[in-house]
Amino acid sequence: MSGGQLLLFVVGGLSNAAYLFIVAAGLSLVFGALRVINMAHGSLYMIAAFVTGVVANQLGLTLGFWGGLVVAVIVTGLVGALIEVVVLRRVYGEEHLVQLLATYALTLVIAGVVRTVFGANYRTVKPPAAINFSVTLAGNSYAAYSFFMIGAAVVIGTGVYILMYRTTLGRNIRAAVSDPELLSASGVNVARLYTVVFVMGAALAALGGAIVAPSQAVNASMDTDVLVLAFAISVIGGLGSIIGSLVGALIVGEVLSFGVQNQYTNPYAIAFVFIIMVIVLTIRPWGLFGKAEQT
């Protein structure tokens, strides 16, 4: 393998890891704070991708993508708030199986609504005009949008880290994980905090869906595709860990990139991801950066 090919695979893996990290970070944030495994997370991602496509195609190249991104985050955040208030508040504290069934039912409902509203046809979104060009490195041509995705993931990840570890909101979220009763006694509205956390997780799913829309076709099955990978990333990195989501996304993104690009491993690329997941579960069931739950 030449240096140019290696760079091509690495950049492809990083662009994959970029949007997967954003989505998985939202999934991990919700689980870490609320102890809810949200099967509808991929549905929120899909809603955002479709909304971005509709708005972007209406507004045109100059402002279309950015307008679509903003509208997608707002719409998805509102849907997330509705889900938390109407459904999740009734299953907090229940067994994970109950939560899984409740949120899985939501995926079926949302899938039907998306097909009714947006149709089952594929949609495409053009990148913003300012970054709709190619860059040549080491003899290979790269879409500038790929580097935008990587940069966006770095900015969003840094923002989430600062929010969680450098703000009062972040301290309250972490306190809610360890002792919600004590936090409530200190005057914090824990129910409202849970809603805020879930909306944040939905917003991260929306950012992932909006950012990925110009790089791949938007379709009605993308919720399942991303959910499977986001769960694999969260399991590898550790559910509830933002750093774990980053490391897991890098591992999965690069494994998929190198696996897909090779003619011999292409049919098995996704299998390698799950082999790694099984190995991690066998050696460290709570993930590379996760913490074992106290019993």
GIFENZI-V567997 format. One record per residue. N is the residue number from 1. BURIAL is 1 if it has 16 or more other C-alpha atoms within 10 Angstrom, else 0. Layout:
n: {N & N}
burial: {BURIAL & BURIAL}
//
This chain:
n: {1 & 2 & 3 & 4 & 5 & 6 & 7 & 8 & 9 & 10 & 11 & 12 & 13 & 14 & 15 & 16 & 17 & 18 & 19 & 20 & 21 & 22 & 23 & 24 & 25 & 26 & 27 & 28 & 29 & 30 & 31 & 32 & 33 & 34 & 35 & 36 & 37 & 38 & 39 & 40 & 41 & 42 & 43 & 44 & 45 & 46 & 47 & 48 & 49 & 50 & 51 & 52 & 53 & 54 & 55 & 56 & 57 & 58 & 59 & 60 & 61 & 62 & 63 & 64 & 65 & 66 & 67 & 68 & 69 & 70 & 71 & 72 & 73 & 74 & 75 & 76 & 77 & 78 & 79 & 80 & 81 & 82 & 83 & 84 & 85 & 86 & 87 & 88 & 89 & 90 & 91 & 92 & 93 & 94 & 95 & 96 & 97 & 98 & 99 & 100 & 101 & 102 & 103 & 104 & 105 & 106 & 107 & 108 & 109 & 110 & 111 & 112 & 113 & 114 & 115 & 116 & 117 & 118 & 119 & 120 & 121 & 122 & 123 & 124 & 125 & 126 & 127 & 128 & 129 & 130 & 131 & 132 & 133 & 134 & 135 & 136 & 137 & 138 & 139 & 140 & 141 & 142 & 143 & 144 & 145 & 146 & 147 & 148 & 149 & 150 & 151 & 152 & 153 & 154 & 155 & 156 & 157 & 158 & 159 & 160 & 161 & 162 & 163 & 164 & 165 & 166 & 167 & 168 & 169 & 170 & 171 & 172 & 173 & 174 & 175 & 176 & 177 & 178 & 179 & 180 & 181 & 182 & 183 & 184 & 185 & 186 & 187 & 188 & 189 & 190 & 191 & 192 & 193 & 194 & 195 & 196 & 197 & 198 & 199 & 200 & 201 & 202 & 203 & 204 & 205 & 206 & 207 & 208 & 209 & 210 & 211 & 212 & 213 & 214 & 215 & 216 & 217 & 218 & 219 & 220 & 221 & 222 & 223 & 224 & 225 & 226 & 227 & 228 & 229 & 230 & 231 & 232 & 233 & 234 & 235 & 236 & 237 & 238 & 239 & 240 & 241 & 242 & 243 & 244 & 245 & 246 & 247 & 248 & 249 & 250 & 251 & 252 & 253 & 254 & 255 & 256 & 257 & 258 & 259 & 260 & 261 & 262 & 263 & 264 & 265 & 266 & 267 & 268 & 269 & 270 & 271 & 272 & 273 & 274 & 275 & 276 & 277 & 278 & 279 & 280 & 281 & 282 & 283 & 284 & 285 & 286 & 287 & 288 & 289 & 290 & 291 & 292 & 293 & 294 & 295}
burial: {0 & 0 & 0 & 0 & 0 & 0 & 0 & 1 & 1 & 1 & 1 & 1 & 1 & 1 & 1 & 1 & 1 & 1 & 1 & 1 & 1 & 1 & 1 & 1 & 1 & 1 & 1 & 1 & 1 & 1 & 1 & 1 & 1 & 1 & 1 & 1 & 1 & 1 & 1 & 1 & 1 & 1 & 1 & 1 & 1 & 1 & 1 & 1 & 1 & 1 & 1 & 1 & 1 & 1 & 1 & 1 & 1 & 0 & 0 & 0 & 1 & 0 & 0 & 1 & 1 & 1 & 1 & 1 & 1 & 1 & 1 & 1 & 1 & 1 & 1 & 1 & 1 & 0 & 1 & 1 & 1 & 0 & 1 & 1 & 0 & 0 & 0 & 1 & 0 & 0 & 1 & 0 & 0 & 0 & 0 & 0 & 0 & 0 & 1 & 1 & 0 & 1 & 1 & 1 & 0 & 1 & 1 & 0 & 0 & 1 & 1 & 0 & 0 & 1 & 0 & 0 & 0 & 1 & 0 & 0 & 0 & 0 & 1 & 1 & 1 & 1 & 1 & 1 & 0 & 0 & 0 & 0 & 0 & 0 & 0 & 0 & 0 & 0 & 0 & 0 & 0 & 1 & 0 & 1 & 1 & 1 & 1 & 0 & 1 & 1 & 0 & 1 & 1 & 1 & 0 & 1 & 1 & 0 & 0 & 1 & 0 & 0 & 0 & 1 & 0 & 0 & 0 & 0 & 0 & 1 & 0 & 1 & 1 & 1 & 1 & 1 & 0 & 0 & 0 & 1 & 0 & 0 & 1 & 0 & 0 & 0 & 0 & 0 & 0 & 1 & 0 & 0 & 1 & 1 & 1 & 1 & 1 & 1 & 1 & 1 & 1 & 1 & 1 & 1 & 1 & 1 & 1 & 1 & 1 & 1 & 1 & 1 & 1 & 1 & 1 & 0 & 1 & 1 & 1 & 1 & 0 & 1 & 1 & 1 & 0 & 1 & 1 & 0 & 1 & 1 & 1 & 1 & 1 & 1 & 1 & 1 & 1 & 1 & 1 & 1 & 1 & 1 & 1 & 1 & 1 & 1 & 1 & 1 & 1 & 1 & 1 & 1 & 1 & 1 & 1 & 1 & 1 & 1 & 1 & 1 & 0 & 0 & 0 & 0 & 0 & 0 & 0 & 0 & 1 & 1 & 0 & 0 & 1 & 1 & 0 & 1 & 1 & 1 & 0 & 1 & 1 & 0 & 0 & 1 & 1 & 1 & 1 & 1 & 1 & 1 & 0 & 0 & 0 & 0 & 0}
//
